Amino acid sequence: MGFPDWIPLFPLPNAVLFPGVPLPLHIFEPRYREMVRDAERDPDPMIGMVLLRGEWRRDYYERPEVFAIGCAGRMVHCEGLPDGRYNILLQGVREFTLHDEEQSRSYRRGRVVWRPPAPNELPGEIRDRVRRLMRRFDGLRESRVATRLLEDESISDELLVNFLCYALDFSPLEKQALLETAAVSERARRLCEVIQFALEGGAAASRDDWRH
């Protein structure tokens, strides 16, 4: 089944979806309840996640500005609650570029151009660098977020990189910059830069704590 030209848009200030990654969402606003009800009737329900930008708080209930690059998720689970809210689960599918919008319904819909498939394997040196940096990052924060992923040889390079981009404690803008990269190898290189920067910041903070 091909990807549609128009998809519903779900703009949020703090959620960036990546292909292959699951994203649970609690839907409570009336306009997005309508979005879910409409999606349920689609044989292949897709929702486009886009990040809000600029002064979005001023007109959040209208049409605040969003980044043009987003990621669509397939709605793989939908639980309706007694009060009309929903718990849904999206599975990231593919990145898109937003080209136009229409709002004939209470929620926004976008005309999108889908990113073409790209090689999803990493050169060996980049894969090794991601793994080295992540082991240092996990050790510094004592979080062990990625330990099991790094040890699971069945996970593809693309899913490993995308899950790290989604799950690590970086800002939404940093994650958006990672999403906008054109291929998994470029995304992995940029991810390494972000992790390296975080490691250097953590080391500097540790030195400051020691001095005080």
C-alpha positions in Angstrom: 0.0 0.0 0.0 1.4 3.4 -1.0 1.8 6.4 1.2 -1.0 9.0 1.0 -0.5 12.5 -0.3 -2.5 14.1 2.5 -2.2 13.1 6.2 -3.5 14.5 9.5 -0.9 16.6 11.4 -0.3 16.4 15.1 1.9 19.3 16.2 3.5 19.1 19.6 6.2 21.2 21.3 8.3 18.3 22.7 7.8 15.1 20.6 9.9 14.1 17.6 9.1 10.8 16.0 11.7 8.7 14.1 11.1 5.7 11.7 10.7 2.4 13.4 10.2 3.9 16.9 7.0 3.5 18.9 5.4 6.6 20.3 2.6 6.3 22.9 0.2 9.3 23.0 -2.7 10.4 25.2 -5.2 12.3 23.1 -7.5 14.7 25.0 -8.1 17.8 23.0 -11.4 17.7 21.1 -9.8 18.4 17.7 -7.4 15.6 18.1 -10.1 13.2 19.3 -11.7 13.9 15.9 -8.4 13.2 14.2 -8.2 9.8 15.9 -11.8 8.9 15.1 -11.2 9.8 11.4 -7.9 7.8 11.4 -9.7 4.8 12.8 -11.8 4.6 9.7 -8.8 4.5 7.4 -7.6 1.0 6.4 -4.0 2.2 7.0 -4.2 5.0 9.6 -1.3 7.4 9.5 -0.6 10.5 11.6 2.1 13.0 10.8 4.1 14.2 13.8 5.5 17.7 13.4 7.4 19.9 15.9 6.0 23.3 16.8 8.4 26.2 16.3 8.7 29.9 17.1 6.2 31.6 19.4 3.7 28.8 19.1 2.1 29.5 22.5 0.5 32.7 21.2 -1.8 30.8 18.8 -1.6 27.2 19.9 -5.3 26.7 19.3 -5.1 28.2 15.8 -2.3 27.2 13.4 1.1 27.9 14.9 4.2 27.5 12.8 5.7 24.1 12.6 8.9 22.6 11.2 8.5 21.4 7.6 10.2 18.1 8.2 8.2 15.6 10.2 7.7 11.8 10.6 4.5 9.9 10.1 3.5 7.1 12.4 1.1 4.3 11.7 -1.6 4.0 14.4 -1.1 0.4 15.5 -3.1 0.6 18.7 -6.1 2.7 19.8 -7.9 2.5 23.1 -11.0 4.7 23.5 -11.7 5.8 27.1 -15.1 6.4 28.6 -14.8 10.2 28.6 -13.9 10.4 24.9 -10.2 10.6 25.3 -7.8 8.0 23.6 -4.6 6.3 24.3 -2.9 5.5 21.0 0.4 4.0 19.9 2.1 5.2 16.7 4.9 3.3 15.0 7.2 5.6 13.1 7.2 4.9 9.4 8.9 7.5 7.3 10.0 11.2 7.2 8.2 13.7 5.0 8.4 17.3 3.9 5.2 19.4 4.5 4.3 21.3 1.4 0.8 22.6 2.0 -2.0 22.5 4.5 -5.8 22.6 4.6 -8.1 22.8 7.6 -11.5 21.7 6.5 -11.8 19.8 9.8 -11.0 20.9 13.3 -7.5 19.5 13.0 -4.8 20.3 10.5 -4.1 18.2 7.4 -0.9 18.4 5.3 0.1 17.6 1.8 3.4 15.9 2.1 6.2 14.6 0.0 7.7 11.4 1.4 11.5 11.0 1.8 12.7 8.3 -0.6 14.2 5.2 1.0 17.9 5.4 1.6 20.6 2.9 2.6 20.0 1.9 6.2 23.4 0.4 7.1 26.3 2.3 8.6 29.9 2.1 7.6 31.8 0.1 10.2 33.8 3.0 11.7 30.6 5.1 12.3 28.8 2.1 13.9 31.8 1.6 16.2 31.9 5.3 17.1 28.2 5.3 18.0 28.6 2.3 20.3 31.8 3.7 22.0 30.2 7.1 22.6 26.9 5.5 23.9 28.7 3.3 26.4 30.5 6.4 27.7 27.3 8.4 27.8 25.4 5.6 29.6 28.2 5.3 32.1 28.4 9.0 32.8 24.7 9.3 33.6 24.2 5.8 35.1 21.1 5.5 33.0 21.9 2.5 31.0 19.4 3.6 28.4 21.1 2.0 25.5 23.0 -0.9 27.0 20.6 -3.7 25.9 20.2 -2.1 22.5 24.0 -2.0 21.9 24.3 -5.6 22.9 21.4 -6.8 20.6 23.0 -7.7 17.3 19.5 -8.3 15.8 18.7 -4.6 15.7 19.4 -2.9 12.4 21.7 0.1 12.3 18.8 2.3 11.3 16.6 1.3 14.2 19.5 1.6 16.6 20.3 5.2 15.5 16.7 6.2 15.3 15.8 4.9 18.8 18.8 6.6 20.3 17.8 9.9 18.6 14.3 9.5 20.1 15.1 8.2 23.5 18.1 10.1 24.7 17.6 13.2 26.9 18.3 15.8 24.2 16.3 18.9 23.5 13.4 18.8 21.0 15.4 21.1 18.7 18.4 18.8 18.8 16.1 15.9 17.9 14.5 17.9 15.1 18.0 18.6 13.6 18.7 14.8 13.8 15.4 14.0 12.0 16.2 16.5 9.2 19.3 14.6 8.1 18.9 12.8 4.8 20.4 9.4 5.5 21.1 7.1 8.5 24.8 7.5 8.1 24.5 11.3 8.3 22.1 11.0 11.2 24.6 8.8 13.0 27.4 11.3 12.5 25.3 14.1 13.8 24.2 11.9 16.7 27.8 11.3 17.6 28.4 15.1 17.6 25.5 15.6 20.0 26.6 12.8 22.3 30.2 14.1 22.3 29.0 17.6 23.1 26.9 16.2 26.0 29.9 14.2 27.3 32.1 17.2 27.2 29.4 19.2 29.1 29.1 16.5 31.7 32.8 16.3 32.2 33.0 20.1 32.6 30.1 20.0 35.1 31.9 17.3 37.1 35.1 19.4 37.2 33.1 22.4 38.4 31.5 20.3 41.2 35.0 19.1 42.2 36.4 22.6 42.4 33.5 23.7 44.6 
